[in-house]
Amino acid sequence: MFVHGPNGELAIYGYPEGVFPPTDFHTATLMEESIYVIGSLGYMGTRGYGQTPVYRFDINTLRIERVDVGSEAPGWIHKHRAVAIGNNAIRVWGGTLLSLRDVKESSEPNTATFVLDLEQLRWHREEMTG
């Protein structure tokens, strides 16, 4: 994990793959004292199709942990966008979803918007209005 400090300093932290696997094309959203890392392209053979990886990085202790989130997750998403909604939720949209169809990997644009409720640790699809 790369941590950019307020005065331009850079620190690099390494974690065992079982704790925090190689993660790329993800989002990192600061929520109070934690950074939530959502999504990843990852490596073939390690992707959890249908799941959305979520990790919480504590900015005080530098501890990172996987967060188990229930309900309707976006799926294996990468190259997406994320933004904080108040202090307790993160909106995720855009990007690309990977899935497995007939033992072949499929890639398609994500056309839905999802919200991760950090209090209940649940995803929900955000319905479009108007």
Backbone as ProteinMPNN parsed JSONL, in Angstrom:
{"seq_chain_A": "MFVHGPNGELAIYGYPEGVFPPTDFHTATLMEESIYVIGSLGYMGTRGYGQTPVYRFDINTLRIERVDVGSEAPGWIHKHRAVAIGNNAIRVWGGTLLSLRDVKESSEPNTATFVLDLEQLRWHREEMTG", "coords_chain_A": {"N_chain_A": [[0.857, -1.153, 0.0], [0.564, 2.205, -0.83], [1.176, 5.174, 0.816], [0.496, 8.475, 0.812], [1.749, 11.281, 2.326], [0.796, 14.386, 4.029], [2.759, 16.307, 3.573], [4.003, 15.657, 1.242], [5.521, 13.376, 1.551], [6.189, 9.868, 1.048], [5.186, 6.644, 1.849], [5.654, 3.153, 1.788], [3.886, 0.238, 2.307], [3.954, -3.201, 2.909], [1.99, -6.155, 2.785], [1.135, -9.496, 3.785], [0.085, -11.755, 1.205], [-2.182, -13.247, 1.851], [-3.488, -11.581, 3.599], [-3.769, -9.075, 2.319], [-4.205, -9.151, -0.869], [-2.505, -8.709, -4.097], [-3.654, -5.765, -5.533], [-5.289, -3.926, -7.928], [-6.45, -1.246, -10.049], [-8.522, -0.352, -8.411], [-10.663, 1.429, -6.062], [-10.036, 3.89, -3.529], [-11.264, 5.098, -0.662], [-11.474, 7.591, 1.697], [-12.833, 7.409, 4.854], [-13.573, 8.858, 7.648], [-11.498, 7.557, 9.983], [-10.536, 5.537, 8.433], [-9.524, 3.958, 5.367], [-11.272, 2.792, 2.681], [-10.839, 0.201, 0.494], [-11.925, -0.735, -2.549], [-12.872, -3.184, -4.894], [-10.992, -4.604, -7.7], [-8.819, -5.536, -10.348], [-7.105, -7.733, -10.285], [-5.587, -11.052, -10.492], [-5.8, -13.592, -12.985], [-7.372, -16.562, -12.076], [-7.442, -15.979, -9.417], [-9.582, -14.434, -8.98], [-12.723, -13.625, -7.54], [-15.422, -14.192, -8.86], [-18.522, -12.504, -9.064], [-18.348, -11.593, -6.498], [-17.381, -8.717, -4.54], [-14.405, -7.379, -3.728], [-13.597, -5.901, -0.636], [-11.695, -3.883, 1.447], [-10.52, -2.641, 4.588], [-8.493, -0.097, 5.67], [-6.858, 0.991, 8.415], [-5.994, 4.175, 9.317], [-4.577, 4.965, 11.519], [-3.429, 2.747, 12.874], [-2.348, 1.354, 10.794], [-3.226, -1.091, 10.04], [-4.695, -3.529, 7.945], [-7.678, -5.035, 6.784], [-9.848, -7.545, 5.494], [-13.187, -6.879, 4.607], [-16.208, -8.319, 5.195], [-18.984, -8.176, 3.276], [-22.443, -8.12, 2.902], [-25.362, -8.906, 0.877], [-26.53, -7.472, -2.253], [-23.938, -7.27, -4.112], [-21.787, -5.37, -6.35], [-20.194, -7.077, -7.931], [-17.272, -8.604, -9.467], [-15.445, -6.022, -9.794], [-13.687, -3.386, -11.473], [-11.687, -0.479, -12.341], [-13.577, 1.467, -11.733], [-15.56, 4.099, -10.197], [-15.715, 5.853, -7.057], [-17.316, 7.421, -4.273], [-17.576, 9.143, -1.177], [-20.513, 9.121, 0.807], [-21.754, 11.111, 3.001], [-20.872, 10.124, 6.328], [-21.12, 7.386, 6.427], [-21.428, 5.78, 4.148], [-20.598, 4.571, 0.846], [-20.666, 5.381, -2.52], [-20.63, 3.584, -5.552], [-19.85, 3.392, -8.956], [-19.885, 2.938, -12.561], [-17.045, 1.637, -14.429], [-15.764, -1.708, -14.979], [-17.074, -4.984, -15.117], [-16.181, -8.29, -14.319], [-16.936, -11.616, -15.138], [-17.693, -15.142, -15.016], [-18.521, -17.181, -17.595], [-19.713, -20.092, -18.918], [-17.209, -21.397, -18.438], [-15.509, -19.447, -19.395], [-13.967, -16.303, -19.196], [-15.742, -13.27, -18.936], [-16.181, -9.88, -19.861], [-17.731, -6.853, -19.091], [-19.29, -3.599, -19.306], [-20.063, -1.847, -16.285], [-23.227, -0.878, -15.575], [-24.781, -0.09, -13.513], [-25.432, 1.585, -10.345], [-24.124, 1.356, -7.125], [-24.462, 1.254, -3.538], [-22.514, 1.135, -0.695], [-23.27, 0.407, 2.488], [-21.824, 1.299, 5.358], [-22.392, 0.994, 8.044], [-24.221, -1.145, 8.295], [-22.895, -2.96, 6.792], [-23.612, -3.756, 4.154], [-24.458, -4.055, 0.716], [-26.398, -2.158, -1.611], [-28.363, -1.766, -4.535], [-28.554, 1.247, -6.185], [-31.374, 2.92, -7.066], [-32.306, 4.555, -10.021], [-33.673, 7.798, -10.34], [-36.202, 9.946, -11.702]], "CA_chain_A": [[0.0, 0.0, 0.0], [1.287, 3.466, -0.893], [0.536, 6.211, 1.621], [1.028, 9.807, 0.532], [1.573, 12.144, 3.475], [0.377, 15.757, 3.735], [3.901, 17.13, 3.182], [4.619, 15.093, 0.06], [6.265, 12.141, 1.822], [5.595, 8.643, 0.549], [5.546, 5.431, 2.58], [5.166, 1.941, 1.134], [3.657, -0.834, 3.268], [3.675, -4.495, 2.314], [1.191, -7.051, 3.613], [1.098, -10.847, 3.219], [-0.959, -11.917, 0.206], [-3.395, -13.738, 2.509], [-4.12, -10.462, 4.293], [-4.111, -8.073, 1.313], [-3.622, -9.627, -2.128], [-2.236, -7.658, -5.079], [-4.901, -5.069, -5.838], [-5.077, -2.887, -8.925], [-7.653, -0.674, -10.652], [-9.487, -0.271, -7.328], [-10.838, 2.765, -5.51], [-9.645, 4.035, -2.125], [-12.104, 6.186, -0.175], [-11.257, 7.922, 3.105], [-14.04, 7.533, 5.657], [-13.113, 9.14, 9.0], [-10.17, 7.052, 10.322], [-10.261, 4.356, 7.609], [-9.593, 4.025, 3.916], [-11.915, 1.598, 2.145], [-10.325, -0.191, -0.815], [-13.019, -1.498, -3.166], [-12.658, -3.695, -6.235], [-9.655, -4.937, -8.175], [-8.74, -6.413, -11.517], [-6.519, -8.958, -9.763], [-4.952, -11.978, -11.416], [-6.581, -14.743, -13.427], [-7.256, -17.684, -11.152], [-7.631, -15.522, -8.036], [-10.768, -13.568, -8.944], [-13.94, -14.193, -6.948], [-16.518, -13.698, -9.687], [-19.774, -12.294, -8.331], [-18.038, -10.932, -5.231], [-16.673, -7.444, -4.644], [-13.466, -7.276, -2.612], [-13.601, -4.664, 0.152], [-10.711, -3.894, 2.532], [-10.485, -1.443, 5.428], [-7.149, 0.262, 6.123], [-6.922, 1.923, 9.549], [-4.914, 5.137, 9.109], [-3.822, 5.143, 12.769], [-2.666, 1.546, 13.218], [-1.832, 0.823, 9.521], [-3.745, -2.446, 9.899], [-5.664, -3.706, 6.863], [-8.455, -6.254, 6.951], [-10.943, -7.753, 4.545], [-14.5, -6.606, 5.174], [-17.243, -9.163, 4.605], [-20.154, -7.349, 3.008], [-23.532, -8.936, 2.394], [-26.383, -8.394, -0.019], [-26.319, -7.423, -3.703], [-22.67, -6.612, -4.444], [-21.626, -5.107, -7.786], [-19.498, -8.166, -8.612], [-15.821, -8.389, -9.564], [-15.419, -4.73, -10.473], [-12.436, -2.631, -11.5], [-11.728, 0.761, -13.132], [-14.822, 2.136, -11.389], [-15.459, 5.326, -9.407], [-16.347, 5.764, -5.742], [-17.361, 8.684, -3.541], [-18.198, 9.05, 0.149], [-21.833, 9.711, 1.02], [-21.757, 11.351, 4.44], [-19.856, 9.388, 7.087], [-21.446, 5.971, 6.588], [-21.728, 5.046, 2.921], [-19.769, 4.833, -0.336], [-21.342, 5.123, -3.79], [-19.745, 2.996, -6.559], [-20.482, 3.357, -10.273], [-18.988, 2.844, -13.709], [-16.063, 0.568, -14.412], [-15.931, -2.949, -15.727], [-17.36, -6.19, -14.337], [-15.721, -9.567, -14.864], [-17.715, -12.77, -14.686], [-17.328, -16.404, -15.642], [-19.654, -17.759, -18.336], [-19.306, -21.296, -19.661], [-15.777, -21.522, -18.155], [-14.761, -18.409, -20.09], [-14.135, -15.011, -18.547], [-16.487, -12.274, -19.692], [-15.986, -8.516, -19.385], [-18.787, -5.963, -19.572], [-19.357, -2.352, -18.539], [-21.004, -1.774, -15.171], [-24.201, 0.168, -15.86], [-25.55, 0.18, -12.294], [-24.799, 2.304, -9.247], [-24.308, 0.625, -5.869], [-24.078, 1.957, -2.326], [-22.036, 0.293, 0.396], [-23.651, 0.926, 3.799], [-20.743, 0.886, 6.251], [-22.934, 0.626, 9.356], [-24.832, -2.473, 8.204], [-22.024, -3.779, 5.94], [-24.467, -4.317, 3.111], [-24.581, -3.344, -0.549], [-27.704, -2.099, -2.27], [-28.374, -1.126, -5.846], [-29.216, 2.548, -6.105], [-32.338, 3.077, -8.157], [-32.284, 5.842, -10.708], [-34.943, 8.529, -10.244], [-36.395, 10.983, -12.704]], "C_chain_A": [[0.912, 1.228, 0.0], [0.508, 4.504, -0.106], [1.254, 7.526, 1.351], [0.711, 10.703, 1.72], [1.248, 13.57, 3.072], [1.522, 16.661, 3.269], [4.672, 16.555, 1.998], [5.409, 13.82, 0.305], [5.468, 10.929, 1.331], [6.106, 7.473, 1.379], [4.919, 4.245, 1.856], [5.075, 0.839, 2.185], [3.316, -2.106, 2.517], [2.923, -5.375, 3.299], [1.227, -8.435, 2.98], [-0.097, -10.984, 2.263], [-2.267, -12.429, 0.807], [-4.155, -12.662, 3.257], [-4.616, -9.42, 3.291], [-3.453, -8.463, -0.008], [-3.306, -8.465, -3.07], [-3.552, -7.066, -5.591], [-4.603, -3.934, -6.807], [-6.419, -2.445, -9.514], [-8.826, -0.652, -9.673], [-9.772, 1.204, -7.016], [-10.401, 2.732, -4.055], [-10.348, 5.287, -1.599], [-11.868, 6.388, 1.317], [-12.598, 8.157, 3.781], [-13.602, 7.639, 7.112], [-11.701, 8.606, 9.206], [-9.76, 5.827, 9.491], [-10.312, 4.697, 6.13], [-10.197, 2.702, 3.45], [-11.432, 1.374, 0.719], [-11.362, -1.141, -1.415], [-12.627, -1.903, -4.577], [-11.208, -3.994, -6.547], [-9.786, -5.712, -9.478], [-8.184, -7.761, -11.06], [-5.907, -9.819, -10.848], [-5.885, -13.121, -11.746], [-6.333, -15.894, -12.456], [-7.441, -17.287, -9.697], [-8.888, -14.673, -7.885], [-11.955, -14.323, -8.354], [-15.15, -13.653, -7.681], [-17.808, -13.607, -8.883], [-19.567, -11.608, -6.998], [-17.397, -9.575, -5.52], [-15.708, -7.361, -3.472], [-13.524, -5.891, -1.964], [-12.614, -4.85, 1.301], [-10.783, -2.569, 3.276], [-9.069, -1.266, 5.961], [-7.289, 1.316, 7.204], [-5.734, 2.88, 9.459], [-4.089, 5.382, 10.372], [-2.915, 3.96, 13.078], [-1.957, 0.939, 12.008], [-2.236, -0.638, 9.308], [-4.74, -2.477, 8.751], [-6.38, -5.024, 7.077], [-9.53, -6.329, 5.884], [-12.255, -7.513, 5.285], [-15.505, -7.484, 4.451], [-18.525, -8.344, 4.496], [-21.229, -8.217, 2.381], [-24.383, -8.208, 1.378], [-25.913, -8.328, -1.471], [-25.073, -6.605, -4.061], [-22.592, -6.35, -5.946], [-21.069, -6.301, -8.556], [-18.021, -7.836, -8.687], [-15.578, -7.162, -10.437], [-14.024, -4.106, -10.42], [-12.617, -1.42, -12.427], [-13.023, 1.545, -12.918], [-14.531, 3.45, -10.658], [-16.155, 5.093, -8.072], [-16.292, 7.132, -5.078], [-18.058, 8.442, -2.203], [-19.558, 9.729, 0.119], [-21.949, 9.904, 2.532], [-20.629, 10.589, 5.105], [-20.032, 7.88, 7.042], [-21.732, 5.203, 5.309], [-20.774, 5.471, 1.804], [-20.571, 4.448, -1.568], [-20.305, 4.653, -4.81], [-20.501, 2.934, -7.879], [-19.422, 3.243, -11.364], [-18.083, 1.628, -13.622], [-16.469, -0.645, -15.23], [-16.154, -4.106, -14.767], [-16.824, -7.413, -15.071], [-16.596, -10.673, -14.299], [-17.231, -14.003, -15.447], [-18.576, -16.995, -16.28], [-19.142, -18.919, -19.168], [-17.786, -21.478, -19.621], [-14.91, -20.516, -18.906], [-15.031, -17.069, -19.399], [-14.809, -14.021, -19.487], [-16.283, -10.912, -19.046], [-17.097, -7.646, -19.958], [-18.821, -4.694, -18.734], [-20.372, -2.461, -17.41], [-21.938, -0.605, -15.437], [-25.023, 0.557, -14.64], [-24.73, 1.01, -11.308], [-25.139, 1.561, -7.963], [-23.87, 1.496, -4.713], [-23.685, 0.924, -1.284], [-22.368, 0.992, 1.707], [-22.632, 0.403, 4.803], [-21.224, 0.545, 7.658], [-23.485, -0.791, 9.351], [-23.969, -3.456, 7.415], [-22.846, -4.541, 4.912], [-24.404, -3.422, 1.876], [-26.056, -3.203, -0.895], [-27.561, -1.346, -3.581], [-29.14, 0.184, -5.701], [-30.117, 2.71, -7.33], [-32.263, 4.485, -8.734], [-33.658, 6.497, -10.583], [-35.008, 9.556, -11.374], [-36.793, 10.4, -13.96]], "O_chain_A": [[1.9, 1.284, 0.732], [-0.687, 4.694, -0.335], [2.446, 7.674, 1.621], [-0.453, 10.87, 2.084], [1.402, 13.936, 1.907], [1.271, 17.683, 2.631], [5.83, 16.903, 1.767], [5.925, 13.233, -0.646], [4.243, 10.971, 1.22], [7.311, 7.328, 1.588], [3.79, 4.327, 1.371], [6.053, 0.539, 2.869], [2.493, -2.097, 1.602], [3.187, -5.343, 4.501], [1.337, -8.547, 1.759], [-1.155, -10.398, 2.492], [-3.345, -12.082, 0.325], [-5.347, -12.816, 3.523], [-5.744, -8.938, 3.397], [-2.287, -8.147, -0.243], [-3.792, -7.353, -2.862], [-4.445, -7.793, -6.027], [-3.758, -3.082, -6.533], [-7.399, -3.189, -9.475], [-9.971, -0.9, -10.05], [-9.196, 2.104, -7.628], [-10.396, 1.676, -3.423], [-10.06, 6.4, -2.039], [-12.043, 5.462, 2.108], [-13.395, 8.988, 3.345], [-13.292, 6.629, 7.743], [-10.767, 9.17, 8.638], [-8.769, 5.164, 9.798], [-11.037, 5.594, 5.7], [-9.695, 1.628, 3.782], [-11.59, 2.232, -0.149], [-11.639, -2.207, -0.865], [-12.123, -1.094, -5.356], [-10.311, -3.681, -5.765], [-10.749, -6.452, -9.679], [-8.729, -8.809, -11.407], [-5.729, -9.376, -11.983], [-6.664, -13.567, -10.904], [-5.193, -16.153, -12.071], [-7.581, -18.152, -8.832], [-9.219, -14.242, -6.781], [-12.162, -15.503, -8.635], [-15.832, -12.757, -7.184], [-18.145, -14.513, -8.121], [-20.521, -11.088, -6.421], [-16.927, -9.329, -6.63], [-16.149, -7.279, -2.326], [-13.504, -4.863, -2.641], [-12.677, -5.836, 2.035], [-11.063, -1.521, 2.694], [-8.516, -2.154, 6.611], [-7.782, 2.414, 6.945], [-4.585, 2.441, 9.519], [-3.002, 5.955, 10.291], [-1.771, 4.141, 13.494], [-1.065, 0.106, 12.167], [-1.644, -1.335, 8.483], [-5.542, -1.555, 8.598], [-5.775, -6.01, 7.498], [-10.054, -5.311, 5.432], [-12.407, -7.899, 6.444], [-15.639, -7.403, 3.23], [-19.073, -7.884, 5.497], [-20.962, -8.963, 1.439], [-24.148, -7.041, 1.064], [-24.998, -9.052, -1.865], [-25.156, -5.397, -4.283], [-23.256, -7.029, -6.729], [-21.434, -6.514, -9.712], [-17.561, -6.892, -8.044], [-15.514, -7.258, -11.662], [-13.285, -4.279, -9.451], [-13.576, -1.35, -13.196], [-13.504, 2.212, -13.834], [-13.374, 3.849, -10.526], [-17.055, 4.262, -7.957], [-15.354, 7.902, -5.286], [-18.997, 7.652, -2.106], [-19.736, 10.773, -0.509], [-22.216, 8.947, 3.259], [-19.556, 10.423, 4.525], [-19.187, 7.152, 7.563], [-22.232, 4.08, 5.371], [-20.222, 6.571, 1.816], [-21.092, 3.337, -1.659], [-19.231, 5.243, -4.926], [-21.646, 2.485, -7.928], [-18.229, 3.426, -11.121], [-18.326, 0.708, -12.84], [-17.386, -0.601, -16.05], [-15.5, -4.195, -13.727], [-16.991, -7.552, -16.283], [-16.949, -10.659, -13.12], [-16.457, -13.901, -16.399], [-19.563, -17.275, -15.599], [-18.258, -18.76, -20.009], [-17.155, -21.689, -20.657], [-13.703, -20.717, -19.037], [-16.17, -16.746, -19.063], [-14.487, -13.945, -20.672], [-16.219, -10.804, -17.821], [-17.375, -7.69, -21.156], [-18.421, -4.713, -17.57], [-21.417, -3.093, -17.564], [-21.49, 0.539, -15.517], [-25.873, 1.444, -14.724], [-23.509, 1.12, -11.421], [-26.289, 1.184, -7.736], [-23.017, 2.37, -4.87], [-24.416, -0.03, -1.022], [-21.812, 2.048, 2.007], [-22.581, -0.797, 5.072], [-20.512, -0.138, 8.394], [-23.251, -1.555, 10.287], [-24.27, -4.649, 7.37], [-22.792, -5.766, 4.809], [-24.308, -2.199, 1.978], [-26.87, -4.043, -0.511], [-26.755, -0.426, -3.715], [-30.243, 0.213, -5.156], [-29.663, 2.642, -8.472], [-32.168, 5.47, -8.002], [-34.683, 5.828, -10.706], [-33.985, 9.968, -11.92], [-37.005, 11.121, -14.935]]}, "name": "protein", "num_of_chains": 1, "seq": "MFVHGPNGELAIYGYPEGVFPPTDFHTATLMEESIYVIGSLGYMGTRGYGQTPVYRFDINTLRIERVDVGSEAPGWIHKHRAVAIGNNAIRVWGGTLLSLRDVKESSEPNTATFVLDLEQLRWHREEMTG"}
